[in-house]
Amino acid sequence: MSDAIKHECGIALVRLKKPLQFYKDKYGTAFYGLNKMYLLMEKQHNRGQDGAGLASVKFNVEPGQRYISRVRSNKSQPIQHVFKKINERLNGVFEKNPDKLDDVSWQEQNMPYIGNLFLGHVRYGTFGKNSMESVHPFLRQSNWKHQNLIVAGNFNMTNSMQLLEELIELGQHPKEFTDTVTVMEKIGHFLEEEVADLYQQAKEKGMSKFEASPYIEEHLNIQRILQRSSKNWDGGYAMAGLMGHGDAFVLRDPNGIRPTFFYEDDEVVVVASERPVIQTVFNVKLEEIKELDRGHALIIKKNGKASVEQILEQREKKSCSFERIYFSRGSDAGIYQERKNLGKYVFPQVLESINDDISNTVFSFIPNTAETSFYGMTEAAEDVLNKQKTSKILSGQRALSAEKVTEILSERPRFEKIAIKDAKLRTFIADDNSRDDLVAHVYDVTYGVVKSTDNLVVIDDSIVRGTTLKKSIIKILDRLQPKKIVIVSSAPQIRYPDCYGIDMARIGDFIAFKAALELLKDTNQYHIVDEVYQKCKNQVNDSDAEIVNYVKEIYAPFKDQEISDKIAEMLKTDEIVADVEVIYQTVDNLHKACPENLGDWYFTGDYPTDGGHRVVNNAFINFYEGNNKRAY
């Protein structure tokens, strides 16, 4: 993606179902769980590089011994830093106790991170600053094992302020205002209530306080705790939690916005945000991995029993389509084919743009994640060219010589690697002109393959702000002196802010929005902006369910192609010689390519939750009033 946008987060959970000695005997190490966690997190580093954290819980330790370990980092390579700290701790213990290298029982009692239950997290910051306090997993401590709560998630709540107010009404005083802390405290409150009820039951049965603990652990109803906690949550989430005594859960939102996959056998239960990660790390078949259903939780009790329980009433499935377009790893079998289809389905628009002239067109892509959609586009180009070659041969009938037939058959579409992304350049000069000049060199080009009579078609995953296209990519493509540059987005126009985990909170950043505003000016309809603002202001005190997305009226007077043409006009600066055209995927073709992930609110403005309408309303008000703050 030329305009990098930060993605939400990734989670990884491993529950070892056998004693640690089993993994030592079978796999040669009691660190089996840690090793798997490292791989699960590293193979999801695409989902977050602002911070990483890991927590572990031990089951079989004596009172007074530490049974929860946690390590977090917000360094430049946080996953490596987390496991470097873990390794240093473990190696330090072994240096002092070299005779304990094979003593698993001693290791379990005396070494940190050698646990039975693990929760890992990689993060991009979409809410709050990138301080250590914002890095997951979060820990809510207690002297009662079953009231210790560890939480990490891939999520964003649209109604964090409402949830904070609910905590205050419950008598709490949250230490900070972030949605993670708010969610954790909400779960923690109902966990405490559940524990108190069970303690009273145990007391009535004549149990001592010491005897009550195992009774509470056995009967703790995680399903009920989650139902009560999440009752008023509005957002997209995959929420994972561990209790200090050994229970664990992963909860997915009712629309299935954020992805969650799990696998279970007789040795482990594992959860991750992406399916191929589990396939690779545990060497299991695709069909053995299950997707956690929306509104349900995977609950793993301390005794090892795992079950999927319904927590919330399911709503229409609106899984995030950006997962398929860009964010998730392309090694997933389904995602790989869907990305190819995105390139294939947009090709008819490309063909029209180049007047069917495949012979005088060079096709390429913007590295690195647009490569798969490029493959789909190349297959579509080959199909069209084959039809053209067949038509030439048939129309020539017997008049064609063998050499001419060979010449026709040998023609191939011209696929080239044109744009090359260099290492990230550091802008060490403060003034804007110097910085812009350096940004223009983030990409380089391959010279000598484009002629002045050629069209140059370059596909990207999506065009968000258009900044890199304008300041860098189109400028360097123009150096090749093509007659026309066609920028293709495999995603539709991004028109509205996201509020479920992707860092797209300010509507004024989007080039499609800016283009619509320019068109309103061009057509003497800018009064619509003032009217939409007034309608949005009039809704400020309405409930989320009553809010209407009036921002759609900004785009309503124009066809999609009119906005695309205006975007091309805005991207072409005075020094660009070639004609510039911008082509976007249609929403219909997006749904055709990704039929199971129909979440499209950033393209259509059709938010799956009521809180989304609040966010777009606030985003437009912020834009109109010149307020650069986030909309949620």
N, C-alpha and C positions, 0 to 999 in steps of 0.2 A: 504494500500500500504506500503510495507516494506521500500522502498526508497521514503520518502515523498517529493513531489514536490509541490511548491506553485502554486495555481491556480490564475486565473485572478481576477475577482471582481463580485459583485452582485449589482443590482440596484433595487430600489423600488420607485414607484411613486403613489401617491393618489391624486385625484382631487375630492373634495366634491362638488356635484352638487346642493345641497340645502343650504339654510341659516343655520348658526351654531345653531340657536334656534331649528331647526328641529331635529338635532341629540341630543340635550339636552332633548327635549320632548320625543323622541322615545327610546333613549338608555341611558338616564340619565346623560349625560355628554357632554359638549362642546368640550371635549378632544378626541372625537371619532377618528378623523383623526390621532392624535398623538398616540393613543393606537394601531391603526391598523398599523401604521408605525413601531412601536416597534416590533410587531409580525412579520411583513414582513421581517424586518432586522434580527431579532433573528433567524428566521427559515431559513435564508440564511447565517448564520455565517460560515457554511462550505466553503463558497466562499471567505472568507477573514477575517483574524484576525490580520492584521498589523495595520489597521486603520478603522474608521467609521465616518460618518458625516451625518448631516441632515440639510436641509434648508426648510423654510416655507415662503409662500407669503400670505399676507392678501389683500383682495380686497376693503374693505369698511372702510378705515381709512381717517381721515382728513389730509390735507397737514401739514407737520411738525411732524407727528406721524410715528414711525418706522413701515414699512410694510414688511420688509425682515428680517428674523432671521436665523442665521446659527450657528451651533455648531459642532465641530470636535474633534476627539481624536485619539491619537496613543499610548494610554496606553495598558497594557497587556490584558485587557478585554474592548476593545474600545466601543462596543455597549452599555454595561452596564454603562460605564463612560459617554457616551453621554447623556443617558436618566437620569442618576443621576444628571447631571448638569442642565438638563431641569427641573426636578422635584424640585430641590433646588430653581431655579429661580421662578417657579410658586408658590411653597409653601411660599416663602418669600413674594411675593405680597399678598397672601391671609392672611398671618399673620398680615400684616399692614392694610388690608382691609377685615376683616372677614364678613362684611355685603354684600360683592359682590360675595359670593359663587354661587349664582343663577342668577346673573345679566350678561347674556351672552353678551349683547350689550356693557356693560362696559368692560368686559373681552377682547372682540375683539379689543377695542380701546386701552387698557392699558397693556395688558399682552403679552409677547413674545410667539412665537410658536403656538398661537391659530389662525391658518390660514385656508385658503380654499384650498391651494395647497401645497403639500409636496414632497420632493425629498430626498431619502436616499441612502446611498452607504456603502458597506463593501469592504475592499481592502486587497489584497496581493500586495506587491510592485514588479512589474516586470520592471519598468523603473524609475530610480531615487532612491534616498534614502528614508528611511522610516521616514522622518521628517514631522512635522505638515504641512509644505508647500506643501507636496506631497499628502495630504489627501483630497479626494473629499467630498462634492461638491466644485467646484471652483466658485468664484464670480467676475464678471466684473462689476464695479460700475459706475453709472451715476446719475446725478440729474434728468434726464428724466426717468420716470418709465419704459417706454417701451424699454429703452436702457440698463437697468439692465439685466444682463444675468447670470444665474446660470447653471453650467454644471457638470454632473457626468456621468461616463460611465464604461462599461465593454469592454475594448478594448486594442489594441496595434497597432500602426501605424508602418509600415516598412520603410516609407519614411519621417520620422520626419524632417530630415535635409533639404530635398527639400521643405517641407511645411514651415519651418522656413525661408528659403531663399525667398519664395514667399511673406511672411509677410514683410520682409525687403524691397523687391521691391515695396510693397504697401506703403512704407514710415513709417512702424511701427518699434518700438524698443521693442520687447518682453522682459519681465523682467527676464525670465529664459528659458532654453531649456529643456522642457519636452513635450511629445506629448499632454498631457492634456491642457497645456497652449497654445500650438500652435493651437490645434483644437478650443479652446474657442476663441482665438483672430481672427481666420479665420471666425468663425460664427459672432463674434462681429463686424467685419469689414463690412460684408454684411448686418447685421442688421442696422448699422448706415447708410449705403447707402440707404436702403429701407425706413428708417425713414425720411431721408433728402428728398427723392423723394416725399413721402406722404405729408411732411410739405409744400413743394413747391406747390403741388396740392391744399392743404387746403388754402394756401395763395392766390392762383389764384381764389379760390372760395369766397374770401373776409372774411375768418375766421381770428379771432385774434389768437395770440399764445395760449391763454388759451383754445379757442374753438378747436384748432388744435389737442390737445392731444387725446380727445376721438375719433376724426376722424381717427387719426393714429392707435390707438389701434384696432378699428373696421376693418380697411382695411389692416392691416399688413399681408403680404403674407409670411407665414412661409415656405410654400412649395418652393417658389422661393429662399428664403434665404438659405435653406438647399441645394437646387440644385446647387447654385453658390458656397457655402462653401465647399461642399464635392466632388466637381468635380475631384480633383486629389488625394483624399485620397486612400491609399493602406494599407489594413489591415483587421482585423476582429473587428467589433464593434457593440455594442448596446449603442447608445449615447442618453442621456436624457438631456433636458434643460428646464428651466423655464425663462420667462420674468417677469420683475417686475410688469407689469400691470395685469398679469394673464394668458397669453397664455403659452402653454407647448407643448413639442414634445418628441417623442422617435424615433430614426432613427436606422435601422438595415442595416448591410453591404450587398452588392449585392450578395455575396455567401452564406449568412445566416450562417456564421461561428459561431458567438456568439448568444446564445439563447435569445428570448424575447417573453413574453406572456402577454396578457391583457384581461381584463374583464370589461364590462360596464353594468350598470343598471340605473334606474332612480335616484339613490342616489349617485353613485360613478363611477369614472373611475379609474382602478388600473392596474399598470404594474409591473411585476417582472421578474427576470431572470429564474425563475423556476415555472412550472405549479402547482405542488402540494402545493406550498406555498400559492398561491391565493385560491386554493380549501379549504385549512384548515382555513385560516384566515377569509375568507368571507363565508365559508360554502356553496359553490356553486358546481354544478355538473361539471364533467370533460368536457362534451360537450359544456358547456357555456363559456369556456375559449378558446380564440383564440390565435394562434401563429401569430405574426407579420411577414408578408411576407418579404422576402429578398429584399433589395433595396427600401423598403417602409418606410414611417414614419406615426406613429399615431400622429395626430395633434389635440390638444384640445384648442379651442378658449376660451376666457374669458367668453363668453356667455354660455359655457357648451357644445357646439356642438363638438363632436369628429368625426374625419374622418380619413380613411387610404388613404394616397396619395403616388403615385409613385414618388421617388426622383431620383433614379439612374437606369440605364438599368440593368436588372437582368443578372447575370452570372450563370454558372452551380452551382447547389446547392451542397455545400460542408460543411454542418454543422459538427461541431467538434465531432468526435466519442469518444474522451476522456470524453465528457460530459456524455455519456451513460455508459462508462466503469467504471468511477470512480468519477468524480467531482460532478455531480448533485445528489440531494437527491434521494435515492433509493425508496422513497415512491411514486414516480410517477409510475402510472400503466404501462406505456409503458417501462420505464427504468427498472423496476423490472423484467418484462418478458424478456427483452433483456439481462440483466445480467445473468439470469438463462440460457438462450440459449447459452451464451458465455461458461458457464461451460459444458453444454450439448455437444456442437459442438467440444470441444477440447478433449472430453473423448475417442474417438477412438484411438487417439495417446497415451493416458494414458494406455489404455487396451493393446496396442501393447507393451508398455514399461514393463508392469508387466506380459507379456506372458499369458494374460487372467486369471490370478490367483487372482480372487477377494477374495477368501476365506482367502488368506494369505496376505492381503493388508489392511492397515489402511488408511482411507481418512480423511483429515482435511483441514484447511484453515488458512491463516495468518490474524488475526483480524486487523481491524473490517470490512472494506468495501468489502473484498472478500467473505463475508458470502453468499451473494445472488448467486454469480456464483458457490459457493460450493453446494448450493441447486440444481442447474441445473446439476452439476456433479453427485450428489447422485442419482437423478432420472435416469440419464443415466446408472449408475452402477446397480441400482435395475432392470432396464429393461433387461440388459445383464444377470444378475444373474438369473432372472426369466426364461429366455430362456435356460440357462444352467440347471436349475432345471427341466424344462419341458423335456429337452432332456434326462436327467438321468432317469426320470420316464418312458418315452416312450421306452427307450432302455431296461429297465428292464422288460417290459411287465408284465406278471402275476407273475413273480418270486419274485417281491418285496413284503416284508411283510408290514403290516400296519405301524409298528414301523419305518421301513426304509423310507417309504413315508413321514411319519410325520417328520422324521429327515431331509429329503431333503427339505421339505417345510418350515421348521423352520429356515433354514439358512438365515442370513441377511448380507448385506454388513456392514463392520465395520466403522461406522462414529463416530469420536471422536473429541473433542476439545483438541488439542495437544498444540498449541502455545498460550501462555497467555501474553499479553502486559502489563507490569507493568507501573506505573506512570513514567513520563519522568525523567530520572536520570540526575542530574546536575554534570558535570565533574569539580570538584574543584581542580584537580591536573593538572599541566601544561604539564608534559612530555607525549609524544605520547604513550609510552607503557602502562602507567597507564590509559590514556584515552581510549585506545583500550580495555583494560580489563574491564573497566566500561561499555563501549558500548555493550560488549558481554553479559551483564546482562539486557539489555533493555527488552528482552523476557524471559519468563520462560516456562517450559514444564510440561505436565501432565505425571507422572510416572506410570508404572505398566500396561499399556494397549498395549504396543508394544512388540512383541517377537523377538528374534534374527533371526527367520525365516521369518519375515514380510518385505514386502515393505511398505514404508511410503510415501504416496502421499499428498503433501501440495499445495494448489492453492493460488495464489496471483493475485491481479488485474493486475499488470504489473511489469516488472523488468527494472528499468531505469539505475541506476549506479551499482547495485549489492552490494553496500557497506555493508548494513545491513545484507544481506544474508550471505556474506562472514565472517563478523566479529561477527555476533551474531546468526542468525537463524539456519544456517546449523550446527554450532558448538553445539548448545543446542539440536538440533534434533538428532545429532549423539550420544549424551549421552544415548539415549533410546536404542541404539545398534540394529537398524534395519539392514537388509542385504543391503537395497538399499533406498536411499532418492530420490524422484522424485519431483522436484520443477516445478509447472505448472503455466504459466502466461496466464491469460484469454485474454490478449492483445498480439498482435504481437511484434516483436523486434523493439524497439525504436532506429532508426538509424540516424535521422536527427533532427536539432533543430526546436523548435517551434518559431513563431514570431508574433502570434496573441493573446497573452495573457497568455499562460502557461509559467512558468519560467523554460524553457529548452533552454538556449541560446548558450551553449558551447558544441560543438560536441565531444570534447575530454573527456567529462564526461561519455558518454554512454558506457556501457559494451559491447554492440553489436559492436560498432565502434572499441573498443579496441580489441575485439576478431578477427575482420576482419583484423586488423593490424598484429596481431600475426600469423594469417593464411598466410598472405602475406609473412611474414618472413619465416615461416615454409616451404613454397613452392617456395622460392627464387623468389618471385614476388614483393618485396618491392619497386622496381623501379616504380611501378604504382603510389605509393604515390607521388614521385617526379614529375611524369608526370601530375598527377591531379593538383598538386600545380601550375605548370607552366601554365596549361590551365586556372586555376582560376585567376592567376595573369594577364593573357592576357585579361581577361574580365573586369578588374576593371573599366575601363573607358567606357565600353559599357553601353547602356541604359538597364534598368531593363528588358524590353521586349526581349532583345537580349541574355540575359544570359542563359546559359545551365547549368543544374545541373550535372556537371562532377563528383561530389562526389559519384554518383551511381557506378562509375567504381571501387571504393574501394571494394564494395560488389559483383560485377558481377562475379568474378571467382568462387564463392562458392555457394553451395546450402544452403538453410535456416538451414537444420539440421546440416550441418558442422559447421555453426556459433554457433548454440545452443550447440553442443558438445564441442566446444572450450570454450564457456562460462562456462559450467559445469566444465571443467578442470581448469579454472581460479578461480572458486569459491571454489574448493576443496583444502584446505590447507593440509599440511603434517600430521597434527594430526587427520584428519578425517578418520575413519576406513571404514564406509559404502561407497558403490558405490554411485555416485551422477550423476543424469541425469536432464537436463533442457528441458522442453517442452514449446514451444510458440504456441499461437493461430495463425492460418493462416490468411492472409489478406482476402482471399475469405470467410472464415467462419465469420470473423468480419463483413463483408458487409452483409452476410446472416443474422446474428443476429441483426444488427442495420441498416436496409435497408434505413432508412430516414436520417441517419447521416453518409454520405460517406466521410467526411473529414478525410484523412488518411496520410497527408504529413509527419508526424513524423515517420511513418512506411515505406512509399514508396518513399518519396522525391518528390512527385507530388504536388507541391504547387499550390493553387488555384489563387494566385495573382502574378503578375510579381515581386513585392517586395520580395516575399518569396525566389525567386531564388537569389536575391542579398544577402539576409541574409545567405543562406547556403554557398554561395560563400565566403562571408566574414568570416563565422565561420570556414571554412576549412583553409583559409589563416591564421587566428589567431592561430589555432591549430599548423599548420606547423611551424610558426614563433615563437612559444612559448609565444604568447601574450594571457594573460588570460582575456582580456576585452570581453564585450558582443558583439554579432554580429549585434546588432541594437540599 
